[in-house]
Amino acid sequence: MTKKYEQQFEPMPMGSVQEEIKRLRLNVILHSCIYYQMDVNIWDDITFDFKCNRLVDLLAKHPNVYSDRFDRYFEGWDGSSGFHFPHRDPWVHGKAEMMVKRHETSLELAL
């Protein structure tokens, strides 16, 4: 990861509400990119919905505990879709590609 991105994603204490919100936000963005841009499904719909609902609940209870460059995509977001997330953002797309490759490799190893 470059310094530019390291600065945008400051580490949070493990187990904190901030850390959970950060992790869920980034994972929801990445998995929506994987689904909408790459036509791959790593998380099934039930898992995606569960994670989104958890995130919506946390954001409602703790509206200002975590902030990053993706804030605007979560303004008014109700968790029903990830279609509007920045799937073509270089960091998002690159990380999503790595996740798909890792997923495909794990499937191959399982055979």
Secondary structure, DSSP 8 states (H G I E B T S, - for coil): --HHHHHHS----TTSHHHHHHHHHHHHHHHHHHHHTT---SS-HHHHHHHHHHHHHHHHHSTTS---TTHHHHTT--SS--TTS-TTSHHHHHHHHHHHHHHHHHHHHH-
